[in-house]
Amino acid sequence: MNFTIRGFRLHISFFFLAALTFLLLTDRDGVALYGLLAAMIHESGHLLAMLLLRTPPAELRLCPFGIEIVKRESRANHYIEDAVISLAGPCANAVACAVFLSLGQGENVFFAANFLLAVLNLLPIEPLDGGQTLFAFLCLRHPLETAGKVIEVVSFFTLLPLSVLGFVVLFRSQHNFSLLLAACYMMALLMLKKGRCYQA
């Protein structure tokens, strides 16, 4: 489904809606709902940063592999701003965590969802926010092609121990496959190159 409002396009994938519906219908403890709210806070951070930097997005895509924010125009050589936009998402989750801690809700599921989302996205893996930030800073000192190769290598050697640890956790617990699933998800993102479209 596609919607256009004053030049802003919103694309919602059928598979995104199907996956979201399935999660909400099968989520008896409300964990998926908390995760969805944390994701909304995360993306709101990115969007707010883009608006403050006067670079409003051209399109927002809701797809099975996540949410993609498409830039409106070329932003070559604006790497500092790209890094700020990338870090705004995890920072928004960190602010939410700080609020819950100040209220004495450090063990709240919503706190955990925001904390995990912030930490996960700060990993130096393309196309996560940490990888996008590292890529932006590398581009300040190196050619675009060199920066791309470096981030691919860093991403691989970050994912490798995570995958191994995921197998270890699954083997010892016999049922906890969350870390392994997250590693596989990030590997799929890396292979499909579905990074945020506001990168240079």
N, C-alpha and C positions, 0 to 999 in steps of 0.2 A: 504494500500500500504506500502511496506517495501523496504528500500534502505540500502545498506551497503557500506561504504566508508572507507577503511583502518581500519576496525574493529569497526567503529562507525556506529550504526544503527539508522535509521530514520523511524519511524512508523507514517503514516498519516491516521487517521480514515476517512472513507467515510462520516460519520455523521458530522465530523469536517468540511470537505470541503463543505458539504451541508449547514450547519449552517452559515459558513462564506460567501458562495455565496448569501444566502438569505439576510443576513445583508447588504452586499455591494450593492445588487440590490435595496433594499428598503430604503437605507440610503440616503435621499435627501440632508441632511444638512452636511454630512461628519462626523457625530459624531462617527459612528462605525469605520470609517477609522482612526480617531484620537485615538480611544480606542485601535485599533489593533496596531498602531505604539507605543503607550505607553506600551502595553504588550510586544512588541518586545524589547523595551529599558529595561524593567523589567527583562526579561529572559536573555538578554545580560549581565546584571549585575551579575546574578547567574553564567552564563557560564564563564565570565571573572574571577570571584573569584575562580572558580574551576580550571581554567588553571593556575592562579597565584600560587595557592596552590599545583599545580602539581597533581591534581586529576581529569583528564579529564573524562567527562561522557562517559558511554558505549552506551547510547541510549537516544534519544529524541522522546517523544511520543506526537503527536498532536491529542487530543481527545475532545469530546464534553464538558467534564468537565474542560478543560483547558490544560495546557502543563505540562508534567511530565519529569523531568530530572532523568535518572537512573544512579546511580553510577557504576563505573567500578569494584570496589573491596570493601571488607568489611572495614569499617572505625571505628570499635569499639574503644571506648575510645579517639576518636578524636573530642570531643564535642565542643571545642572552634572553631575549623575549621568549623564544621558543622554550628555553630551559625554565623560565619562570612559569609559563603556561603548563609545562609538564609537571612541575613540582606543586602546582596549586591544588591538584587533586588529592595527593597524599596529605598535604597540609590541611585541607578541609576535614579529612578524616581525623587528623591529629587534634584539631580544634574540638571536634565532637568528643574525642576521648578525654580531652582536658576538662570539658564541661561535665562529663559523667564522673570523672574522678573528683572534681570539686563538690559534686553532689553526693559523694560516697557510694557511687554505683559502679565501682571498678570491676565487679564481678558480673555485671549485667551482660546479657547476650548481645545487645546492641553495641555496647562498648567493645566486646570481643570482635564483632564483625567489622567495626571501624578500624580497630587496631590491626587486625590481620590484613585488611585491604590496604592499609597504608604501608605496612611492612612489605607485603607482597609486591606492590607496585614500585617500591623503591629499589628492588633488585635490579642490578645492571644487565637486564635482559631485554633485547629488542623483541617486541615493541612496547614493553612496559614503560612506565614513566621514568624509572631509573635509567633504563637504556636510552630513552629519548634524551634525557638530560645529559648523560655521558656523551652521546653522539653530538649534541649541540656544542658542548665544551671542546670536544675533539676538533670540531670544524673551525674553531677559533684559531687553531694552530696548525692544522693539517688540511690537505686537500680533501674534498668530499669523498673521493673513492677510498683514500687511506682510512678516513674515519669510519666508513662503512665496513671495511674489512676488520678493523680493530674491534668494533662493537659486535661483529659476528663471532669472533674468537672469544671475546669476553663472555658473550651470551652462552656459548657452548660450554665453556669451563665453569660457568655458574650453574647451568642446568645439570651437568653431569653428576656432581655430588648430591644435588637435590634429588635426582632420580634414584641414585643408589640408596640414599637415606630413606626415600619413600618405600623401596623394596624391603629394607630392613624393618621399618615400622610395620609394614603389612605382614611380614613373616613373623614378627614377635607378637603382634596383637591378634593376628588371624582374621581381623575384620576392618581395621582402620586403614583405608586406602586413600584417605583425603590428600595426603602429601604427594603420593604417587600420581593421583588424578590431576592435581595442580601442576605437577611437573610435565605431565603429558599434554595438558592444555597449553602450557607455555611453549612447549616444543612445537605443537601444532601452529600456534601463532607465529612462531619464528619461521617455520617452513612456509607458511602462507604469506608471510610478509604483510600481515594485516595491521601495520602500525598506524598510529594516529596520523591523519593526513595534514596536520599543520606542521609536520617536520619539513625541513628544507629539502 
